[in-house]
Amino acid sequence: MGERRITKVVIVGGGTAGWMTAAALSRTMDNLSIHLVESDEIGTVGVGEATIPAIRLFNALIGIDENEFIRETGGTFKLGIQFHDWGRIGDVYMHAFGQIGRSLGMLPFQQYWLRGRNEGVAGRLGDYSLNETAGRQNRFARLPQIPNTSLDGIAYAFHFDAALYVAYLRKVAEAAGVVRTEGKIVSVRKDGERGHVEAVVLEDGTAIEGELFIDCSGFRALLIEEALETGFEDWTHWLPCDRAIAVPSENAGPARPYTQAIAHKAGWQWRIPLQHRTGNGHVFCSDFISEDEATATLLANVEGRPLAEPRTLRFRTGMRSRAWNANVVALGLASGFLEPLESTSIHLIQNGIAKLIAHFPGRDFDAANIDAYNRRIRFDYERIRDFVILHYHANQRSDSPFWVRCREMGVPETLAAKIELFRSQGQIVREGEELFVEIGWFQVLTGQNIVPCGYHPMADALTSDELAGFFDDIETIVARTASRLPFHEEYIAQHCAAGVPA
Ligand SMILES: Cc1cc2nc3c(=O)[nH]c(=O)nc-3n(C[C@H](O)[C@H](O)[C@H](O)COP(=O)(O)OP(=O)(O)OC[C@H]3O[C@@H](n4cnc5c(N)ncnc54)[C@H](O)[C@@H]3O)c2cc1C
């Protein structure tokens, strides 16, 4: 194996994807020389500030202290995403992380809730979620378990400043030996025989050679597409939004411990609270609304004073036909893009890195290994795609042609089957390693007003009184626990306030 072993990796790009990859490989793989090339002139996309709880695994992988990480990135805690006006105008629901209620016997909580809702004894789904109940009161603490019960505590992710996150990861990676070169790549040298990338060449003529290349060059996809012409699968017929206007603003009140996603006429707006500002953006479909109108809508719905000029980002939803081609593995925006509705892009980077480590190649770049990696990445992308489409498709809005079109469009078979099963049985089947768990799907399906015809017959095993008591007990525990948590801002001030030395 010795002579087959890869010893030199070149990462092209120093955005979130590039520096996450650099930090992870340098902290986990021995005897690897890692070189990262980035261009200050080109810069990074500069957005990407909301995450999902799996990021805590990434932090553990690279061995960073969570409080230090939050301090250095101006971060806040995230308990879920609150959706406004998605099913119908006036609707509000949350996709909260973590457990809701608890299972009883062989049945998950949601089957009892479906019965309880039919019989008028169940409250709002969110009343049985500690995350949602705490979020609504702006409260947060790290609490893995509700004391003296079998109920899980708080599940959380983070919001952070994209630029500060990159700077922080760079510090971690450089301390672990990653070598950085600043410069613009103007050409790519390939070997004539196998078509592998041999080197990237900078404006000043310097060639940086490597054995394995990681393309983190963003939407440009410098290696995977420009050099290797891998191909791109376009999903805009299912996810038609193609632009975003982003603007930061002053915080108008205490930072909420959740992201907000507010539907508008031809898209939606994010609000991401950080310690020092709020990130705002309007994701929209340019077939239905002009950039000027989208900007005006955003500015009319920003809570604090804007801190910069709004800027436009253009994108195309879809994925690279093969994320790994020859000796190039694409990560981040170079590998594909799913819009930020469920904050999954940074997760897809982390996921790609974990799978790259699992499938780390030898110099022969075994085709079976590459195929296995590509199959797994495709599966992950497609299942997340389905989940995001669900939010758009399952709407009852008739106030704009955009929402009517989303409702009437066909959806991938995998999603159609999921919706059908839910409608008929109230059931959700999570397949393989798919990212979102049953209760996540359940919150969005019911939040978007899809009502199942029935529930599992075993939920009838409880008498009506027992069922009502089951709900009351959980609601009481959740409400009492939430009310005793500190306010989110107090918790941050005590543990991880930006600008306060450790
Ligand atoms: C509107 C929007 C909102 C988003 N919100 C979220 C979110 O809330 N949560 C989430 O998880 N993700 C979000 N994302 C996605 C997230 O921003 C990206 O996944 C993440 O930032 C990774 O970007 P990247 O590193 O792949 O690309 P970039 O940030 O574009 O970095 C590309 C790098 O390549 C370098 N480069 C390019 N060409 C050359 C060259 N010729 N020579 C040298 N260097 C070069 C650049 O200098 C740069 O360093 C969002 C994306 C968009 C568009």
The ligand as an SDF file (V2000), in Angstrom:
LIG
                    3D

 53 58  0  0  0  0  0  0  0  0999 V2000
  -28.1490   32.7850   -1.0590 C   0  0  0  0  0  0  0  0  0  0  0  0
  -27.4280   31.6910   -0.3380 C   0  0  0  0  0  0  0  0  0  0  0  0
  -27.7120   31.4560    1.0200 C   0  0  0  0  0  0  0  0  0  0  0  0
  -27.0780   30.4010    1.6940 C   0  0  0  0  0  0  0  0  0  0  0  0
  -27.3960   30.1330    3.0030 N   0  0  0  0  0  0  0  0  0  0  0  0
  -26.8990   29.0130    3.5900 C   0  0  0  0  0  0  0  0  0  0  0  0
  -27.2460   28.6400    4.9150 C   0  0  0  0  0  0  0  0  0  0  0  0
  -27.9630   29.3440    5.6220 O   0  0  0  0  0  0  0  0  0  0  0  0
  -26.7450   27.5000    5.4190 N   0  0  0  0  0  0  0  0  0  0  0  0
  -25.9130   26.6910    4.6970 C   0  0  0  0  0  0  0  0  0  0  0  0
  -25.5250   25.6250    5.1690 O   0  0  0  0  0  0  0  0  0  0  0  0
  -25.4910   27.0650    3.4710 N   0  0  0  0  0  0  0  0  0  0  0  0
  -25.9820   28.1790    2.9010 C   0  0  0  0  0  0  0  0  0  0  0  0
  -25.5740   28.5280    1.6500 N   0  0  0  0  0  0  0  0  0  0  0  0
  -24.5210   27.7650    0.9920 C   0  0  0  0  0  0  0  0  0  0  0  0
  -23.1690   28.1970    1.5160 C   0  0  0  0  0  0  0  0  0  0  0  0
  -23.0010   29.5700    1.3500 O   0  0  0  0  0  0  0  0  0  0  0  0
  -22.0800   27.4620    0.7550 C   0  0  0  0  0  0  0  0  0  0  0  0
  -22.3570   26.1000    0.7610 O   0  0  0  0  0  0  0  0  0  0  0  0
  -20.7520   27.6590    1.4060 C   0  0  0  0  0  0  0  0  0  0  0  0
  -20.5040   28.9980    1.6140 O   0  0  0  0  0  0  0  0  0  0  0  0
  -19.6650   27.0320    0.6160 C   0  0  0  0  0  0  0  0  0  0  0  0
  -19.2500   27.8490   -0.4370 O   0  0  0  0  0  0  0  0  0  0  0  0
  -17.9510   27.3840   -1.2150 P   0  0  0  0  0  0  0  0  0  0  0  0
  -16.8150   27.3560   -0.2640 O   0  0  0  0  0  0  0  0  0  0  0  0
  -18.2910   26.1380   -1.9490 O   0  0  0  0  0  0  0  0  0  0  0  0
  -17.7790   28.5230   -2.3120 O   0  0  0  0  0  0  0  0  0  0  0  0
  -17.2110   30.0810   -2.2130 P   0  0  0  0  0  0  0  0  0  0  0  0
  -17.5300   30.7030   -0.9260 O   0  0  0  0  0  0  0  0  0  0  0  0
  -17.7190   30.7120   -3.4450 O   0  0  0  0  0  0  0  0  0  0  0  0
  -15.6590   29.8970   -2.2800 O   0  0  0  0  0  0  0  0  0  0  0  0
  -14.9880   29.6640   -3.5010 C   0  0  0  0  0  0  0  0  0  0  0  0
  -13.5070   29.8340   -3.2960 C   0  0  0  0  0  0  0  0  0  0  0  0
  -12.8400   29.4940   -4.5000 O   0  0  0  0  0  0  0  0  0  0  0  0
  -11.8990   30.4900   -4.7920 C   0  0  0  0  0  0  0  0  0  0  0  0
  -11.6680   30.5360   -6.2450 N   0  0  0  0  0  0  0  0  0  0  0  0
  -12.6000   30.5190   -7.2200 C   0  0  0  0  0  0  0  0  0  0  0  0
  -11.9810   30.6460   -8.4270 N   0  0  0  0  0  0  0  0  0  0  0  0
  -10.6560   30.7280   -8.1890 C   0  0  0  0  0  0  0  0  0  0  0  0
   -9.4950   30.8740   -9.0140 C   0  0  0  0  0  0  0  0  0  0  0  0
   -9.5880   30.9810  -10.3420 N   0  0  0  0  0  0  0  0  0  0  0  0
   -8.2920   30.9200   -8.4010 N   0  0  0  0  0  0  0  0  0  0  0  0
   -8.1690   30.8230   -7.0540 C   0  0  0  0  0  0  0  0  0  0  0  0
   -9.2300   30.6930   -6.2320 N   0  0  0  0  0  0  0  0  0  0  0  0
  -10.4560   30.6450   -6.7920 C   0  0  0  0  0  0  0  0  0  0  0  0
  -12.4950   31.7620   -4.2530 C   0  0  0  0  0  0  0  0  0  0  0  0
  -11.5270   32.7500   -4.0420 O   0  0  0  0  0  0  0  0  0  0  0  0
  -13.0770   31.2440   -2.9360 C   0  0  0  0  0  0  0  0  0  0  0  0
  -12.0690   31.2070   -1.9570 O   0  0  0  0  0  0  0  0  0  0  0  0
  -26.1470   29.6040    0.9880 C   0  0  0  0  0  0  0  0  0  0  0  0
  -25.8330   29.8910   -0.3380 C   0  0  0  0  0  0  0  0  0  0  0  0
  -26.4650   30.9120   -1.0080 C   0  0  0  0  0  0  0  0  0  0  0  0
  -26.1060   31.1920   -2.4450 C   0  0  0  0  0  0  0  0  0  0  0  0
  1  2  1  0
  2  3  1  0
  2 52  2  0
  3  4  2  0
  4  5  1  0
  4 50  1  0
  5  6  2  0
  6  7  1  0
  6 13  1  0
  7  8  2  0
  7  9  1  0
  9 10  1  0
 10 11  2  0
 10 12  1  0
 12 13  2  0
 13 14  1  0
 14 15  1  0
 14 50  1  0
 15 16  1  0
 16 17  1  0
 16 18  1  0
 18 19  1  0
 18 20  1  0
 20 21  1  0
 20 22  1  0
 22 23  1  0
 23 24  1  0
 24 25  2  0
 24 26  1  0
 24 27  1  0
 27 28  1  0
 28 29  2  0
 28 30  1  0
 28 31  1  0
 31 32  1  0
 32 33  1  0
 33 34  1  0
 33 48  1  0
 34 35  1  0
 35 36  1  0
 35 46  1  0
 36 37  1  0
 36 45  1  0
 37 38  2  0
 38 39  1  0
 39 40  1  0
 39 45  2  0
 40 41  1  0
 40 42  2  0
 42 43  1  0
 43 44  2  0
 44 45  1  0
 46 47  1  0
 46 48  1  0
 48 49  1  0
 50 51  2  0
 51 52  1  0
 52 53  1  0
M  END
$$$$
